[in-house]
Structures are given as structure tokens and as C-alpha cells.
Amino acid sequence: MKQSIPSMELERSMNLQVHVMTFEESLRHAEVIDELDDARRLRLHSIINWVKEMQLSFIKDLQDIYKSTGLETLAKEIEKQNKFLSQFTKSIDTVLREELELEALDDNTREYLINYAVKTRENLKEDNSRLEKEIILRKVQL
């Protein structure tokens, strides 16, 4: 049995809306995952900052010991720790800054896509409703 034009148009409309809603819900799901990842990232940043602070504390303690004892090997260890901390800080700060910049771009893109999907779904509903009304009016006029 052949489908009527209105039936075909309704099916088309529903299929389009389902696809757009699936896209929208997938983006919302990705947003939930991203929120969890953001929390993980904040914990990571806290741990990294803690490591940097602890390293500075260790260096200060070593400097205090050196001042009171004058051991030359301790001075070398302090210098080694300072170099390590400097390299670590430079490297990790660059990576973390890049990560935050990329995360902001990702968030902005996802938000745009969610809004676009919502707008598209609403436009599809309106356009399809207009088309369905036209088909019904034409059928009534026959």
C-alpha cells in the first residue's frame, strides 16, 4: 500500500527531528563527560601546584641546612633541585596553559553545536508544520 503525501511528509519530519534530537542529546552527554573531566583537571592542577610548593619547601629546607652546616654536597643538591623545579615549572605551566586554552575552545564549540541543534530542531518543527498544513489544505481542496 502506497503512503499518502501527508503521511510521507510526517514521516520525513519525524525522522529529521529524531536525528537532530539525537545529535543534541549526544552533545549534552559529551557536556556531562566534559564537566567530569574538568573536575579531574582541577584536581590535577591542584596536585601539580602542590608538587611545586613542596619542591620549593624542600629547597628552602636544604638551604637552611646548608647555611647551618656549610656542606658543599648539600649546595650541589640544592642547585640540582632548583634546576629541576625550574624545568618542571616551565614545562608543566606551558602544557597546562595550552590544555586550558584548548578546553575553552572545545567548550565554546560544544555550546555552539548544542544551541545550533536546538535552533535547527525548532526551525524544522516550524517548517514541517507549515508544509504539513499546506499538504492538508491542498488535500481538502481536492
C-alpha positions as a Python dict, from the first residue, in 0.01 Angstrom:
ca = {
    (1, 'M'): (0, 0, 0),
    (2, 'K'): (134, 340, -101),
    (3, 'Q'): (175, 605, 164),
    (4, 'S'): (-15, 927, 120),
    (5, 'I'): (177, 1251, 71),
    (6, 'P'): (89, 1379, 418),
    (7, 'S'): (197, 1050, 572),
    (8, 'M'): (526, 1063, 385),
    (9, 'E'): (588, 1424, 488),
    (10, 'L'): (506, 1347, 850),
    (11, 'E'): (748, 1055, 846),
    (12, 'R'): (1016, 1280, 693),
    (13, 'S'): (953, 1543, 955),
    (14, 'M'): (973, 1297, 1241),
    (15, 'N'): (1292, 1139, 1106),
    (16, 'L'): (1460, 1478, 1077),
    (17, 'Q'): (1359, 1574, 1427),
    (18, 'V'): (1480, 1244, 1569),
    (19, 'H'): (1820, 1292, 1407),
    (20, 'V'): (1854, 1647, 1534),
    (21, 'M'): (1743, 1545, 1884),
    (22, 'T'): (1992, 1257, 1882),
    (23, 'F'): (2266, 1500, 1785),
    (24, 'E'): (2158, 1739, 2059),
    (25, 'E'): (2141, 1470, 2326),
    (26, 'S'): (2481, 1331, 2224),
    (27, 'L'): (2627, 1679, 2269),
    (28, 'R'): (2461, 1710, 2608),
    (29, 'H'): (2611, 1373, 2704),
    (30, 'A'): (2953, 1496, 2591),
    (31, 'E'): (2900, 1805, 2806),
    (32, 'V'): (2842, 1588, 3115),
    (33, 'I'): (3160, 1395, 3041),
    (34, 'D'): (3343, 1723, 2990),
    (35, 'E'): (3224, 1851, 3329),
    (36, 'L'): (3366, 1539, 3494),
    (37, 'D'): (3688, 1586, 3300),
    (38, 'D'): (3702, 1950, 3412),
    (39, 'A'): (3678, 1838, 3776),
    (40, 'R'): (3955, 1583, 3714),
    (41, 'R'): (4167, 1853, 3554),
    (42, 'L'): (4120, 2084, 3852),
    (43, 'R'): (4238, 1805, 4082),
    (44, 'L'): (4539, 1751, 3856),
    (45, 'H'): (4623, 2121, 3865),
    (46, 'S'): (4596, 2119, 4244),
    (47, 'I'): (4831, 1822, 4268),
    (48, 'I'): (5080, 1985, 4033),
    (49, 'N'): (5070, 2308, 4232),
    (50, 'W'): (5119, 2107, 4550),
    (51, 'V'): (5426, 1938, 4397),
    (52, 'K'): (5571, 2276, 4302),
    (53, 'E'): (5508, 2415, 4652),
    (54, 'M'): (5657, 2106, 4815),
    (55, 'Q'): (5963, 2126, 4592),
    (56, 'L'): (6014, 2490, 4695),
    (57, 'S'): (5978, 2387, 5059),
    (58, 'F'): (6235, 2111, 5017),
    (59, 'I'): (6478, 2353, 4856),
    (60, 'K'): (6427, 2604, 5137),
    (61, 'D'): (6489, 2331, 5396),
    (62, 'L'): (6806, 2225, 5215),
    (63, 'Q'): (6922, 2587, 5201),
    (64, 'D'): (6863, 2623, 5576),
    (65, 'I'): (7063, 2305, 5642),
    (66, 'Y'): (7345, 2424, 5416),
    (67, 'K'): (7360, 2762, 5592),
    (68, 'S'): (7395, 2592, 5929),
    (69, 'T'): (7636, 2315, 5821),
    (70, 'G'): (7816, 2452, 5517),
    (71, 'L'): (7827, 2113, 5347),
    (72, 'E'): (7930, 2160, 4984),
    (73, 'T'): (7744, 1850, 4861),
    (74, 'L'): (7428, 1999, 5000),
    (75, 'A'): (7483, 2313, 4792),
    (76, 'K'): (7509, 2097, 4481),
    (77, 'E'): (7187, 1915, 4574),
    (78, 'I'): (7010, 2248, 4623),
    (79, 'E'): (7124, 2366, 4280),
    (80, 'K'): (7008, 2038, 4123),
    (81, 'Q'): (6667, 2070, 4292),
    (82, 'N'): (6635, 2432, 4176),
    (83, 'K'): (6713, 2335, 3815),
    (84, 'F'): (6463, 2050, 3829),
    (85, 'L'): (6191, 2274, 3970),
    (86, 'S'): (6259, 2542, 3712),
    (87, 'Q'): (6241, 2296, 3422),
    (88, 'F'): (5935, 2123, 3566),
    (89, 'T'): (5753, 2450, 3627),
    (90, 'K'): (5828, 2585, 3279),
    (91, 'S'): (5720, 2262, 3108),
    (92, 'I'): (5410, 2190, 3311),
    (93, 'D'): (5287, 2551, 3309),
    (94, 'T'): (5308, 2559, 2929),
    (95, 'V'): (5121, 2231, 2893),
    (96, 'L'): (4855, 2330, 3146),
    (97, 'R'): (4802, 2669, 2982),
    (98, 'E'): (4762, 2503, 2640),
    (99, 'E'): (4523, 2249, 2791),
    (100, 'L'): (4304, 2523, 2937),
    (101, 'E'): (4301, 2717, 2610),
    (102, 'L'): (4205, 2406, 2413),
    (103, 'E'): (3941, 2317, 2672),
    (104, 'A'): (3787, 2663, 2636),
    (105, 'L'): (3774, 2621, 2258),
    (106, 'D'): (3616, 2278, 2299),
    (107, 'D'): (3356, 2414, 2542),
    (108, 'N'): (3269, 2703, 2310),
    (109, 'T'): (3232, 2471, 2012),
    (110, 'R'): (3013, 2227, 2205),
    (111, 'E'): (2793, 2510, 2333),
    (112, 'Y'): (2757, 2644, 1979),
    (113, 'L'): (2659, 2300, 1850),
    (114, 'I'): (2404, 2247, 2127),
    (115, 'N'): (2245, 2585, 2057),
    (116, 'Y'): (2256, 2519, 1683),
    (117, 'A'): (2088, 2181, 1729),
    (118, 'V'): (1812, 2335, 1944),
    (119, 'K'): (1757, 2615, 1691),
    (120, 'T'): (1759, 2370, 1399),
    (121, 'R'): (1508, 2142, 1569),
    (122, 'E'): (1274, 2435, 1633),
    (123, 'N'): (1311, 2558, 1273),
    (124, 'L'): (1246, 2206, 1142),
    (125, 'K'): (932, 2178, 1352),
    (126, 'E'): (805, 2512, 1223),
    (127, 'D'): (896, 2441, 859),
    (128, 'N'): (747, 2093, 870),
    (129, 'S'): (430, 2220, 1035),
    (130, 'R'): (390, 2477, 758),
    (131, 'L'): (446, 2209, 494),
    (132, 'E'): (201, 1972, 659),
    (133, 'K'): (-66, 2245, 675),
    (134, 'E'): (-13, 2316, 306),
    (135, 'I'): (-49, 1948, 217),
    (136, 'I'): (-364, 1918, 427),
    (137, 'L'): (-514, 2232, 269),
    (138, 'R'): (-438, 2102, -78),
    (139, 'K'): (-597, 1769, 6),
    (140, 'V'): (-908, 1939, 142),
    (141, 'Q'): (-937, 2148, -175),
    (142, 'L'): (-933, 1835, -393),
}
